[in-house]
Amino acid sequence: MNKVTEIFGSLVFNDAVMRERLPKETYRALQLTIKLGKHLDPALATVVANAMKDWAIEKGATHYTHWFQPMTGITAEKHDSFISPSEDGRIIMEFSGKELIQGESDASSFPSGGLRATFEARGYTAWDATSYAFIKDGILCIPTAFCSYGGEALDKKTPLLRSMEALNRQAMRILRLFGNTEVTNVKTTVGPEQEYFLIPLELYEKRKDLIYTGRTLYGAKPPKGQELDDHYFGAIKPKVAEFMEELHVELWKLGVNAKTEHNEAAPSQHELAPIYTTTNIAADHNQLTMEIMQKIAKKHGLVCLLAEKPFEGVNGSGKHNNWSISTNTGVNLFEPGDTPYENAQFLLFLCAVIKAVDEYQDLLRMSVASAGNDHRLGANEAPPAIVSMFLGAELNAILDAIEQDGEYGTREKELMRVGVHTLPKFPKDSTDRNRTSPFAFTGNKFEFRMLGSSASISDANVVINTAVAEALKQYADALEGAEDFEAAIHELIKSTIKEHKRIIFNGNGYDESWTKEAAARGLLNLKSTPDAIPCLLDEKNIRLFTTHKVFSEIELRARHEIMLESYCKILRIEALTMLDMAKKDILPAISAFSKTVAESGVAKKALVPNADVTYETETVSQISRLSREMLDTIKLLETDLEHSATIPCVKDKAFFYKDVILTAMAKLRAAADELETVTDSKYWPYPSYGELLFGVK
């Protein structure tokens, strides 16, 4: 393998390449666009496009694409070649500034929530200069935003960029109040940890449920699961190690800071964690990571499963979103610092997050809602559906002291007044980790642990950025007119702690007692996607997003529609898949097995009149009972699906799927899974959980 330093970013049109290939004037202008959001002159865009094209052709590329992230949750691309005909019948390779800056796509063919009708097809892609272009599969990929003919955002990237700008505006106001004139830009940063399963390709191809839905809809629990805790951080199997090695190389070529790899808790489950980077780039990189994982896995005879709960009875997969705020001068605003004002600044930003999480806990839960994640949230491998924050003992003690105007520890004998004296030195790992907390402070960042493994990280970060921007705005509004700046900061922090401390919980989020305590505190428990999505249209939430120009009201209503429609469609596909598997495979298989067992009993009796045929009799009886149960449930599920098509309101339909369709699906699965435990494996039509989970050598 080539040296990592040589291959890293080799397929990226990054800053080093731009500095080398662009004229100095063009390079400086582009940097102002990237760092400060300045408009780029179209003439200079042509210079950039030409340099980008020459570089890409040297790397073997023949086509380019505007690579965007529609509201499907995955990426989209349309390839155009660089060729242009010349007068002599030959071709030349061209790529203009106009082609770089803007493209066109069929907006009606992507989810739009009514923003685009079928006959209104036009949509536009627009170059995101803040995210580097790259080469993938011989195609020059240009990260872009995607909007409708009317300018409404039809993608995940546009709202994310808007939310980052909203937070930048308000954070800069706060920093100026603290006398900081050096910082010109504030950005959020994210390091998303990615969990996934690897299973044998030949077994995957025998499971209709995995092929159609990405998760198993049937499957009896194997004799062994994760009870022995012997997979987590265990030795990596050779085949998996080969996959991981190639995955890292391909990610490094694309500039993805892939850092950590290890076995996760469940059999065949693994994790990849990158070093943090700017949020919109991290979102791009995570989409690339998921795509490349799946592509490389097949090269090794494996399939990468990104579903949140592909197997019942073992841990599902999440995506931990490590979020922080940094200045362009390299300062992490969640580092406490060494001087009184730095401490006050740290506490003010900390309290802004506390306030944001408490006031917009509904939006945070909504941002991770999906049909797949509903199977995971609240299980023992995931945070509960209740949003809360973990700060740790030391920070809790500091905030308590501020709230009560009391003393902190033995080292501080003065009243805990912000800005008067320094905080005790606050090392990064001053407290234990709480893996049950949905939103935990982990030293100099917050770890939001509720995201599902297949999700785009953009949705959650849009909410976090905008909610924190609103808290900072309120702080800046109060402080800019304050006569006594220090006293005003102290009062803001103190009042925030008093008003929002209900969201802070350092205990066991899995314990049933927490559900009762959370309810007593007034915290929300939005257990399912249909419970969570409607909050998007609450007046306070519409006001939040429209005030900070992250979403218009029409964009919010579109997303509300899309998310509920997606939930219904996913569950409908799963229900139809279950019916197909049950009627065409499972019932015929057990009928054949039942016949064999019955004939075996008759044969035994014929040979030995007094032969004991208890096994045959009880097995056939059990199969008969469960088959009847399956058949009754199939008819019920078919009727329920027919009825669902008549429900006009998408919200009502989503609740019908949650309350009625999912219940019938669970009943059908229970009968089938019990049948699997008594059926000869030679007759059972699908690879078992044991084969799937332990089949990788």
N, C-alpha and C positions, 0 to 999 in steps of 0.2 A: 504493500500500500504506500502511496505517496505520503510525504510528510503532511500532517494536518495543516501546518502553516502555509503550505504551497497550494493545497486544494481549497482551503476555506475561502468562500466567496468568489471562487473562480468562475462561477456562472452568474454573477451579479454585476450589474452596471452600477457599482457603488461609488462612494466618494473618491476612493483612490483612482478608479478608472476615469471618472469624470475629470478629476484634477489633471490627469495625464493627457486626456484626449480633447478636452474642450478648451477653446481660447479663454484667456484669463478673464476677460470681461463677461463672457457668457457664463463661465463657472461662478463668478461672484454673484451675478444676477440670479442664477439658479439657487445658490445657497440662501439668498434672501427669501426666495420663494419657499424653500424647504424649511428654513428656521423661523422666519417671521411671517410667512403667509403672503408675501408681496406678490403682486401680479407679474406674470412673466410675459414679456413682449413676444408676440407671435413670430417675429423675425428671428429672435433668439431661440425660440422653440424649434425652428427649422434647423438651426445649427446643432442643437441637442439631438434631434431626430436623426440627422445624417450621421453623427458620431455614434449614436446608439446602433443604427443599422450596420455600419461598417464593423463595429465590435461584434455584433451578433453573427454576422456572416462569417467572420473569422473563426467564430466558435462553432460553425456548422449549421447555423439557423437559416432557414429559407422562408419562414413565415413569421408573422407577428400576430398577437391577439391582445385585445383589451380584456384583461383578466378581472372579473368582477364577482361580487358576492350577493346574488339576489336573495330574496326572502325564502328560498328553499332551504337555507342553512348550509348549502354546499357552494362550490364555485362554478362559474360558467365562463366559456370562452368560445369565440368564433375566429377561425384562422384565416388570415389573408396573406398571400405571398408578397414578397418585395418586388416581384417582376412587373415591368411596365414595357409595352411594345415600343420599338423604335422604328423609324421610317424605313430602314433597310430590311425589315422583316425579322430582325433579331430582338433581343430584350435587353433592358438595362434594369439594374436593381435600384429602386427608389423607395424612400420613406419620408414623407413631408412632415412639417411641423403641425399641420392641420390634422393629419392622420394620427400623430402622437397625442395631441391634445384632446381630440374628440372622435368618438365612433358612434355607430348607430346599431341598435338591436331591436328586436321585436318585443316591445314592452308588454303586449297583451298575452304573450305565451309564458310569462312568469307570474307568480302570485302577486296580485296588486290590491286585493281587498276592495275592488271596485274602482280603483283609480284609473284603470285602463280597460275599456271594453274590447271585445274581439275585433271590432272594426276600427279601433283606435290603436294602431300597432306601433306607432313611432315611440322610441325611447332612446336615450342617449347615454353613452359612457364617457366619463371625463377623467383625464389623467390625474392621479394622486401623486404629485411630485415628491411627497414626503416619504413614500415607500418605494424603494429601489426596484427598477425593472430587473428581470432575471430570465434565464433560459431554462425551459423545462421540456424535455422530449424533443429537442431541436426547434422549439418555438420560442420566440422572444415574447415574454409575458409582461404586459404593462399594467400594473395595478391601477384600477380605475373605480370611480364612483358610478352609480347607475341611477338615472332619474327618468321621470316621465316627460312627455312633450310639454306638460305644464310646469315642470320643474320640481314635482314632488319626489322625494326619495323613495326608490323602489328596492333599496339594498340595505345591507348591514353597515357598510363602510361610512356612508354619508352621515348618519346620525352619530356614529362614533367620533368622527372628526369634529362635528359640531359640538359634541359634549366636551371634547378635549379643549376646544377653544373657549367654551363657557367657563370651564374650571380655570383655565389660564387667566382669563379676564379678572375673575374674582380673587384668585390667589395673588396676582400681581398687585391688586389694591391692598391686600393685607401686608405684603412684603414692603410696599412703599410706606405704609404707616409705621413700620418698624425701622424706617430709615434706610432700607436697602435700595440703593440706586444702581447697583451693578447688574442685577439680574434683569434680563430682557425677555425671558420666556420661561414658563413653567409647564412641564409635561408630566402626564401620568405614565407610569411604567408598570409592566405586567410580566410575570413569568408563569405561564400556565402548565402545570403538571398534567400529563396525559396518561390515563390508564386504558388498557386494552387487553383483549384475550387473543391467543393464537391457538387455532385448532387445525387438525389435518385437512387438507383440501379435499381428499377423496371422501372423507366422512361428511364434510359440509355439503358436497354435491348430492348426497343421499337424503338431505333434510330439506323438504319444501319450506318449512317454517323459516329456517335460516336464510334460504335463498330469497324468499319474498319479503321477510320482515326484519331480518337481522338478529332475531332472537328466537329461542326455542319456545314453542307454544305448548308442547307436550314434553314429558320427561320425568321418569321416576327417579327419586334420589338414589345415588349409588351407595354402596356400603361405606365408602370413604369419601369425605369431602375435604374440608379445611380444618377438621377438628384438632388435628395434631400440630397445627401451626408450623408445618414443616416446609411450606413453600415460600413464605414471606422471607425475602432476603437470602433465600437458599441458593445453592450452586445452580448456575444457569445451564440448561441442557445444551449440548453442542449445536443442535439444529437452530435453536433459538438464538444462541450466541452468534451464529453465522448471519442470521437475519439482522440482529442488532448491529453487527459490524457494518454491513452494507447500508443499513438505514442511516447510521451516523455519517458515513462517508457522503451519501447523497444529500443529506440535510446540510452538512458542512459546505458542500459545493454551492448550495443555495443561500449561504450566509446564516443559516439557522443555528443558534448557539446551543445545540443539543449537548447536554452536560452529564446527566445522571441516568443510569439504566439499572433496573433491578426487578426481581420477581415480586409480585404483589401477593396479597393474602390468599386469594383463591387459586386452586390448581389452574395452570395454563394462563394465569393473569400476570400482567407485567406493567411497568411504568417507565415513561421517559419524561425527564424534566429538563427544561432549557434554562439558561441564564436570562434574567429579565432584560427587556428592551422596551422602547417606546410603544405605547399601547396599540396604536393602529398597525405598526409593524409586527408586533406580537400576534395580533389577530390574523394578519396575512400568513405569518409563519406557522401558526397552529393549523390553519386550513391546509397549508402545504404538507405539514407533518402527517395529518390524518390521511390525506390522499396518497402520499408516498409510502406510508405504512402498509396500506392495503395493496398497493402495486408490488412492492418488494416481497411481501409475504407470499404472494402467489408464485414468485420466482423460486421460492424455497419449499414449494409444496404445502404451503400453509394458507390459512385465511385469517385476516385480522378482523376481529369483531369489535365494533365501537359502540354497540348498543349498551344502554345503561344497565340493563339486567338481562343478559343473554341466557343465564341459567338460574333456575329457581333453586334456592337452598344454599347458595354460596354468594360471596360478595359480588355486588355489581361494580360498575366502573364509573368514576367521577372525573372531574377536571378541576384541580385546585387553582384558583385564580389569585396569585400573589401580587397584590396591588399596592403601589406607593406613588408619591409625588416627588419630583426632583426638579431642580432649577437647571438652567443652561450652564451655570457655573459649577455644576457637579455636586450640589448639596441636596441630600435627602431630607425632606421637610419633616420626616418622622424620626430623625435623629435628635435626641434631646439637646445636644450642644453643651458647651462649657461655661457660658455666661448667662447672667440673669435674663437678658432679653431673648436670647436663644431659647432658654427654657420656657419663657412665656409664649414665644412663637410656637414651639413644639406643642405645648398644652392647648393652645388655641386651635391649631390644626387637628389635634387629637379630638378635641371636643366637637369640632365641626363634623368629624366622622361619626361620633356618637350620636349627635343630633340628627344627622342625615339618616343613619341606619334606623333609628327609632321612628322618625317621622315618615319614612318611606319604606318601612319593612314590608308593606304590601307589594310595592314595586319590585323590591329585591326578590321576593318569592316568585312574583310573576315572571321575572327575567330568566328564571331557570325552569319554568314550567313546561312540561312536554309529556306526551303519553308514555314515553320510555322512562323519563325521570320519576314519574309517579310511582313506579314499581320499586324505586330505590330510596327515595327520601323517607326517612323515618325508620329504615331498616338498620341493623346494627353495624353496617359498614359505612353509613352516611349520616350526615347531620339530620336532625328532625326537620319537619316542615315548618317549625316555629323558628323565626329569625331571632337570634340573640348574639351578643358580643362577649368575647373572652378577652380580658386585659391582663390578667395575672395579678398575683398578690401585691407586688411592689407598686404598680401603677394604681391599683385599687386603693391602696393605703394612702398614696399621694392625693388622689382625688377626694377621698373621704376627709383628709385633713383640710383640704381647700374648702370643701363644702361646709365644714364645721368651724372654720377659722381656728383649727387646732394645731397641735404639734405633730410633726412627722418623725417617728423613730427617736433614737437616742441622740443622733447627731444634730438634730435641729431643735433648738430651744426657743426660736422665734416663732411667731405665728406664721402659718403657711400662706404668705401673701405673695402672689405671683410677681416676679420682677425684682423683689427685694434681695433675694439671695439665690444661690445656685441650688439646683436639685442635686441630690446625691448622684454620684456617677452611675450611669444607667447602662450596664453592659447589655449586649444584644440578647443574650439568653439568660435573663435574670430570673426567669420563672419557668415552671414546667409547661409543656404543651398540653392543650386540650383538644384532642382529635374529634370530640363530639360537638365542638362549637361550630356553628355555621359561619361565623365572622370573627376570626381570632387575630389579635395583635401578636405578631411573632418576631418582635425585636425592632425592626425598622420598616415594617410593612404590615399589611393586613391580608390574611388568607381567607378568601371567600370560598367555602368548600361545598357549596350546594350545586354547582354546575354539573350537568350531565356530561358523560364522556363524548357524546357525538355533537354537543352543542357548539355553536359559534360563540366565542368569548365576547363578541361585540355587544350582545344584548345586555349582559350583566354589567359590563363596564360603562355602557351608556347611562344606565341607572345610577351606578356609583358616582361617576363623574358629575352628573347633573345634580344629584341630591347634595353632594358635598359642595358644589358650586353655589347652590342656594343657601346653604348654611353660612358659607364664607361671605356671600353677598349681604346677608343680614348682619353679620359681624362687622363688615366694612361700613355699612350704612350707619351702624351705631357708633363705631369708633371714630369715623371721620369728623364727626361734630362734637366729640367729647372734649370737655375742658381739662379733665384729668385723665390722660391716656392710660396710665398705669392702673388707676382705680377702676376705670371702665373695663379694662381687660379682666381684672380680677373678678368684677361683678358678672361679666359675660360667662367666664369659665364656671364660676360658682353657680349661677342660675342654670347653666346647661346641665351640670351634674345633678342638680336637684330635680329638674324637669324630665331628664331622660335616663336616669340611672336604672330605671326598670328594665332597660334593654341589656344591661350588663349582667351576665350570669357565668360564673366560673365553675359550676358543678357539672354533673353528668347529664348531658342532653338526651341520653338514651333512656334514662330512668322515667318510669311512668309518673312519678311524683312531680317531675318537672312540667308535665303537661298541665297538671292541676295548678301548680304555682304560676306558670306562665299565664293561664287564664285569669288567675286572681290579679296578676299584674296588669292585665288588659292587653296582653300581646296577642297577635293574630295567630291562628292555626289553620292555614289554608292548605288542606290536605291533598287537594287534587288540582289538576289544570283548570277544569271548569270553575272551581272555587276561586282560583287566583286571577285568571285573565280579565274578568270584568272590572277589576280595580283600575285597569289602564284608563278607563273612561270616567273615573271619579273626578269631581271638579278640581280638587286640590292637585291631582296628578296632571290633568290637562293644563292647569295654570303653571305648574312647575316647568313642563317641557316647552310650552309656548313662550313663557317669560324669557327663558334662556335660548330660545330659537333653535332648539334641538329637534323638535317635531312641531308641525302645525297640527291643528285639531283634526283635519282631514287625514293626515298621515297616521295619527293615533287610531282613528276609527278604522282605517284600512288594516292596520296591524292587529287590532282586536279581532276583526273578521278573519284574517288569515290564520291567526293562531288557533282560533276555535275550529275553523274549517279543517286545518291540518290535523288537529286532535281527532276529529270525527273520521276523517279519511284513513288515518293510520289504524284506528281501532276497527274500522270496517274491513280493511285489508286483512288484518289479523283474524277477525271473525270468519271471513270467507275462506281464509287459508285453513283454519281449524276445521271448518266444515268439509272442505275438500279432502284433507288428510283423513278425517274420521270416516267419511263415506267411501272413499276410494281405496284406502289403504288399511286403516286400523280395523274397522268392522269386518272386512273380508278376511283379514289375517287371523283374527281371533275366531272367526267362524270356522276357518279351516283347522285351526288348532283344536277347537272344541270338538270338531268331528273326529279328529285323530284320537283324542283322549277318550271320547265315548266309544269309539270302535275298539280301542284298546281294552276298555272295561268289558265289553261284550266278548272279546276274544279270550280274556282271562276266565270269564265265567264258563265259556264253552270248553276250555281246557281243564279248568278246575272248578266244578260247580260251587264249592264253598269258598272260592277265592275272595279275599278282601279287596273290594273295589272302592273303598272309602275315598282314596285320592281322586279317582276318576269321577265319582259321583259328586263330591264336594266342589271339585274344580269346575266341572261342567255347570253345576248349579250357580257358582259364583260368576262364571263367565256369562251365563244367561241373565243373571240379575243386573250385572254391570252393563251388558250390551243393551238391555231394555232401558236402563237409565241413560245411556249415551243416546239412544235413538229418540227418546222422549225429549232430551235436551236439544238435540239437533233440530227437531221440529219446532221447539220453542224459540231457539236462536234464529231460525229462518223466518219465523213469523215476526220476531222483534226487529230483524233487519229490514223486512218489508215495511214495517210501521215507521222505522226511523226515516225512511225516504219521504214520508208524508209530512214530517215536522218542518214547518217553514222557517222558524226562528233558529239561527245557528247556535245561540246560547242554550235554548231549550233542547236542541238536538245533542249538544255536548253533554248536558246533564243526563239525558236519556242513555247515551252511550256509557257514561260513568256508572249510573245506578242500575241499569237494566242489562245492557249488552255485556259489560264486564262481568256481572254476576253470572250470567248464563255461560260465558266463556270459562269462568273458574269452575263451574259445576261440570262442564263437559271435560275439562282437563282432569279434574279429580277422578272421574270414573275411568278415563283412559289410562291415567298413571297407575291406578290400582290394577288395571288389567295387565299392564306391562310387567308388574311384579309376579304374576302367576303364569305368564305366557312363555313358552319355550322361545329362547332367543333366536332360534332358526326361523321362527314364524314372524317374530316382531319386525315390522317393515322398516324401521329406522335405527341408525346407530344410537346406542344408549348414552346416557350421561357419562357413565364410566369410560366408555370409549372416547367420547369427545373431550372430556376433561383430562384424561391421562394418556391420550393417544400420541402426543408429540414425544419423540424419543430424543 
